[in-house]
Amino acid sequence: MKKIEAIIRASKFDQVKESLSEQCINFFTFYEVKGYGHQKSESRSYRGAIYDVGYIARIKLEIIVSESFVDKAVSTIAAAAKTGEKGDGLILVSSLSQILNIRTGLIDDEAINA
């Protein structure tokens, strides 16, 4: 079992979601995040307050998949999220030791496929 975390541009979210759906990966958690990487932060002043406008809107996806879906999911996300510019994001893959479906009591592969 693997957990894939992908931090992508918010503008690419719909394209990534549709591409994953085409690969039969239809379940994941996502939320809005802020951050910056190698691009420089930029700030502006408005009525005496300084606002940082250098952050690019991001979406973080968390996907739990069995081993057989890892390569397919990673390549799909990478292809759909790529613009070729700085700030395209990151994909992280980590191992999970156990997954338990609370409703059914099933574990591991059976837990996510139930």
ChimeraX commands (.cxc) that place a marker at each C-alpha (Angstrom):
marker #1 position 0.00,0.00,0.00 radius 0.5
marker #1 position 1.28,3.44,-0.92 radius 0.5
marker #1 position 0.28,7.00,-0.15 radius 0.5
marker #1 position 0.81,9.50,-2.94 radius 0.5
marker #1 position 0.91,13.17,-2.01 radius 0.5
marker #1 position 0.94,15.64,-4.86 radius 0.5
marker #1 position 1.22,19.39,-4.52 radius 0.5
marker #1 position 0.07,20.95,-7.77 radius 0.5
marker #1 position -1.02,24.31,-9.15 radius 0.5
marker #1 position -4.69,25.01,-8.40 radius 0.5
marker #1 position -5.16,25.86,-12.07 radius 0.5
marker #1 position -4.24,22.27,-13.00 radius 0.5
marker #1 position -6.54,20.53,-10.51 radius 0.5
marker #1 position -9.43,19.80,-12.90 radius 0.5
marker #1 position -7.08,18.41,-15.53 radius 0.5
marker #1 position -5.34,16.17,-12.98 radius 0.5
marker #1 position -8.69,14.99,-11.58 radius 0.5
marker #1 position -9.99,14.08,-15.05 radius 0.5
marker #1 position -6.76,12.31,-15.98 radius 0.5
marker #1 position -6.84,10.24,-12.78 radius 0.5
marker #1 position -10.47,9.35,-13.44 radius 0.5
marker #1 position -9.51,8.04,-16.90 radius 0.5
marker #1 position -7.06,5.70,-15.11 radius 0.5
marker #1 position -9.84,4.46,-12.75 radius 0.5
marker #1 position -8.46,6.41,-9.78 radius 0.5
marker #1 position -11.58,8.16,-8.57 radius 0.5
marker #1 position -11.04,8.56,-4.85 radius 0.5
marker #1 position -8.68,10.94,-3.10 radius 0.5
marker #1 position -8.56,13.74,-0.57 radius 0.5
marker #1 position -7.60,17.25,-1.58 radius 0.5
marker #1 position -7.30,20.63,0.05 radius 0.5
marker #1 position -6.01,24.11,-0.70 radius 0.5
marker #1 position -2.53,24.96,0.52 radius 0.5
marker #1 position -0.16,27.89,0.13 radius 0.5
marker #1 position 3.55,27.82,-0.37 radius 0.5
marker #1 position 6.48,28.82,-2.45 radius 0.5
marker #1 position 9.59,27.14,-3.67 radius 0.5
marker #1 position 12.38,28.53,-5.81 radius 0.5
marker #1 position 10.38,31.46,-7.10 radius 0.5
marker #1 position 10.89,34.68,-5.13 radius 0.5
marker #1 position 8.24,36.01,-2.82 radius 0.5
marker #1 position 6.67,39.32,-3.78 radius 0.5
marker #1 position 4.93,41.75,-1.42 radius 0.5
marker #1 position 2.70,44.76,-1.96 radius 0.5
marker #1 position 1.52,47.49,0.35 radius 0.5
marker #1 position -2.15,48.47,0.56 radius 0.5
marker #1 position -3.34,51.10,3.05 radius 0.5
marker #1 position -0.28,50.64,5.19 radius 0.5
marker #1 position -0.51,46.86,5.39 radius 0.5
marker #1 position 1.98,44.64,3.58 radius 0.5
marker #1 position 0.57,41.63,1.73 radius 0.5
marker #1 position 2.63,38.77,0.40 radius 0.5
marker #1 position 1.37,38.03,-3.11 radius 0.5
marker #1 position 4.25,35.76,-4.15 radius 0.5
marker #1 position 2.48,32.54,-3.24 radius 0.5
marker #1 position 0.99,30.43,-5.99 radius 0.5
marker #1 position -2.34,28.81,-5.16 radius 0.5
marker #1 position -1.81,25.08,-4.67 radius 0.5
marker #1 position -3.89,21.97,-4.20 radius 0.5
marker #1 position -2.57,19.03,-2.21 radius 0.5
marker #1 position -3.87,15.62,-3.22 radius 0.5
marker #1 position -3.60,12.57,-1.02 radius 0.5
marker #1 position -4.23,9.26,-2.75 radius 0.5
marker #1 position -3.98,5.79,-1.25 radius 0.5
marker #1 position -3.39,3.06,-3.81 radius 0.5
marker #1 position -2.25,-0.53,-4.03 radius 0.5
marker #1 position 1.21,-1.23,-5.45 radius 0.5
marker #1 position -0.15,-1.94,-8.92 radius 0.5
marker #1 position -1.55,1.61,-9.30 radius 0.5
marker #1 position 1.47,3.61,-8.06 radius 0.5
marker #1 position 3.35,4.09,-11.35 radius 0.5
marker #1 position 0.16,4.78,-13.26 radius 0.5
marker #1 position -1.00,7.39,-10.72 radius 0.5
marker #1 position 2.38,9.15,-10.50 radius 0.5
marker #1 position 2.86,9.37,-14.27 radius 0.5
marker #1 position -0.73,10.55,-14.76 radius 0.5
marker #1 position -0.40,13.33,-12.19 radius 0.5
marker #1 position 2.99,14.42,-13.55 radius 0.5
marker #1 position 1.74,14.61,-17.13 radius 0.5
marker #1 position -1.48,16.46,-16.28 radius 0.5
marker #1 position 0.12,18.94,-13.84 radius 0.5
marker #1 position 3.18,19.89,-15.90 radius 0.5
marker #1 position 3.50,23.39,-17.36 radius 0.5
marker #1 position 7.29,23.35,-17.70 radius 0.5
marker #1 position 7.68,26.39,-15.44 radius 0.5
marker #1 position 9.00,26.73,-11.91 radius 0.5
marker #1 position 6.31,25.94,-9.37 radius 0.5
marker #1 position 4.73,22.94,-11.11 radius 0.5
marker #1 position 4.81,21.08,-7.78 radius 0.5
marker #1 position 5.98,17.84,-6.25 radius 0.5
marker #1 position 4.84,14.24,-5.99 radius 0.5
marker #1 position 5.78,12.21,-2.93 radius 0.5
marker #1 position 5.26,8.47,-2.52 radius 0.5
marker #1 position 5.45,6.76,0.85 radius 0.5
marker #1 position 4.72,3.28,2.18 radius 0.5
marker #1 position 1.84,2.56,4.52 radius 0.5
marker #1 position 2.07,-0.18,7.09 radius 0.5
marker #1 position -1.66,-0.70,7.59 radius 0.5
marker #1 position -5.02,0.66,6.44 radius 0.5
marker #1 position -8.28,-0.09,8.24 radius 0.5
marker #1 position -11.72,0.66,6.81 radius 0.5
marker #1 position -13.66,1.81,9.86 radius 0.5
marker #1 position -17.10,0.82,8.52 radius 0.5
marker #1 position -16.26,-2.67,7.26 radius 0.5
marker #1 position -13.27,-3.62,9.40 radius 0.5
marker #1 position -11.36,-4.66,6.27 radius 0.5
marker #1 position -7.63,-3.99,6.13 radius 0.5
marker #1 position -5.05,-3.03,3.51 radius 0.5
marker #1 position -5.98,-3.65,-0.17 radius 0.5
marker #1 position -9.46,-4.83,0.77 radius 0.5
marker #1 position -10.02,-1.66,2.82 radius 0.5
marker #1 position -9.62,0.71,-0.12 radius 0.5
marker #1 position -11.38,-1.52,-2.62 radius 0.5
marker #1 position -14.49,-2.12,-0.50 radius 0.5
marker link #1:1,2 radius 0.2
marker link #1:2,3 radius 0.2
marker link #1:3,4 radius 0.2
marker link #1:4,5 radius 0.2
marker link #1:5,6 radius 0.2
marker link #1:6,7 radius 0.2
marker link #1:7,8 radius 0.2
marker link #1:8,9 radius 0.2
marker link #1:9,10 radius 0.2
marker link #1:10,11 radius 0.2
marker link #1:11,12 radius 0.2
marker link #1:12,13 radius 0.2
marker link #1:13,14 radius 0.2
marker link #1:14,15 radius 0.2
marker link #1:15,16 radius 0.2
marker link #1:16,17 radius 0.2
marker link #1:17,18 radius 0.2
marker link #1:18,19 radius 0.2
marker link #1:19,20 radius 0.2
marker link #1:20,21 radius 0.2
marker link #1:21,22 radius 0.2
marker link #1:22,23 radius 0.2
marker link #1:23,24 radius 0.2
marker link #1:24,25 radius 0.2
marker link #1:25,26 radius 0.2
marker link #1:26,27 radius 0.2
marker link #1:27,28 radius 0.2
marker link #1:28,29 radius 0.2
marker link #1:29,30 radius 0.2
marker link #1:30,31 radius 0.2
marker link #1:31,32 radius 0.2
marker link #1:32,33 radius 0.2
marker link #1:33,34 radius 0.2
marker link #1:34,35 radius 0.2
marker link #1:35,36 radius 0.2
marker link #1:36,37 radius 0.2
marker link #1:37,38 radius 0.2
marker link #1:38,39 radius 0.2
marker link #1:39,40 radius 0.2
marker link #1:40,41 radius 0.2
marker link #1:41,42 radius 0.2
marker link #1:42,43 radius 0.2
marker link #1:43,44 radius 0.2
marker link #1:44,45 radius 0.2
marker link #1:45,46 radius 0.2
marker link #1:46,47 radius 0.2
marker link #1:47,48 radius 0.2
marker link #1:48,49 radius 0.2
marker link #1:49,50 radius 0.2
marker link #1:50,51 radius 0.2
marker link #1:51,52 radius 0.2
marker link #1:52,53 radius 0.2
marker link #1:53,54 radius 0.2
marker link #1:54,55 radius 0.2
marker link #1:55,56 radius 0.2
marker link #1:56,57 radius 0.2
marker link #1:57,58 radius 0.2
marker link #1:58,59 radius 0.2
marker link #1:59,60 radius 0.2
marker link #1:60,61 radius 0.2
marker link #1:61,62 radius 0.2
marker link #1:62,63 radius 0.2
marker link #1:63,64 radius 0.2
marker link #1:64,65 radius 0.2
marker link #1:65,66 radius 0.2
marker link #1:66,67 radius 0.2
marker link #1:67,68 radius 0.2
marker link #1:68,69 radius 0.2
marker link #1:69,70 radius 0.2
marker link #1:70,71 radius 0.2
marker link #1:71,72 radius 0.2
marker link #1:72,73 radius 0.2
marker link #1:73,74 radius 0.2
marker link #1:74,75 radius 0.2
marker link #1:75,76 radius 0.2
marker link #1:76,77 radius 0.2
marker link #1:77,78 radius 0.2
marker link #1:78,79 radius 0.2
marker link #1:79,80 radius 0.2
marker link #1:80,81 radius 0.2
marker link #1:81,82 radius 0.2
marker link #1:82,83 radius 0.2
marker link #1:83,84 radius 0.2
marker link #1:84,85 radius 0.2
marker link #1:85,86 radius 0.2
marker link #1:86,87 radius 0.2
marker link #1:87,88 radius 0.2
marker link #1:88,89 radius 0.2
marker link #1:89,90 radius 0.2
marker link #1:90,91 radius 0.2
marker link #1:91,92 radius 0.2
marker link #1:92,93 radius 0.2
marker link #1:93,94 radius 0.2
marker link #1:94,95 radius 0.2
marker link #1:95,96 radius 0.2
marker link #1:96,97 radius 0.2
marker link #1:97,98 radius 0.2
marker link #1:98,99 radius 0.2
marker link #1:99,100 radius 0.2
marker link #1:100,101 radius 0.2
marker link #1:101,102 radius 0.2
marker link #1:102,103 radius 0.2
marker link #1:103,104 radius 0.2
marker link #1:104,105 radius 0.2
marker link #1:105,106 radius 0.2
marker link #1:106,107 radius 0.2
marker link #1:107,108 radius 0.2
marker link #1:108,109 radius 0.2
marker link #1:109,110 radius 0.2
marker link #1:110,111 radius 0.2
marker link #1:111,112 radius 0.2
marker link #1:112,113 radius 0.2
marker link #1:113,114 radius 0.2
view
